[in-house]
């Protein structure tokens, strides 16, 4: 559960942090609380699972990364966590996660989003992942993005 102040904080942050030198201080000031109180409340909400993370959501196209592929992998179940951690730590992987297979049509259980300036660059990065996975990988594929979808996090309906 969240209280009224937690809700105010979430509503204040759901559109993104202000682009100022001290964004948390600005948000705290706007809410009439101290920056330390804001940060403590955010840490508390994170520890309770109310907030998973606060992160940037870049527009990869505007950054010159116009080729984007979700790489999918059929990795041995007893190694997927270990290997997924390694893949997720690669600087060119923006998200990496395990999902259940949907057999018989979809054998993949590890997913990693890769961005590049062109498909050749994405394929080079996929080759790096292939090398890391080694014999634990039984099958692979890549699904290229064809359009940008709006990315948003939690949105609370504002009161009023």
Buried (B, 14 or more C-beta within 10 A) or exposed (E): EBEEBBEBBBBBBEEEEBEEEEBBBBBBEEBEBEBEBBEEBBEEBEEEEBBEEEEEEEEBBEEEBBBBBBBBBBBBEEBBEEBBEEBBEBEBBBEBEBEEEEEEEEBBBBBBBBBBEEBEBBBEBBEBBEEEBEEBBEEBBBEEBEEEEEEEBEEEEEEE
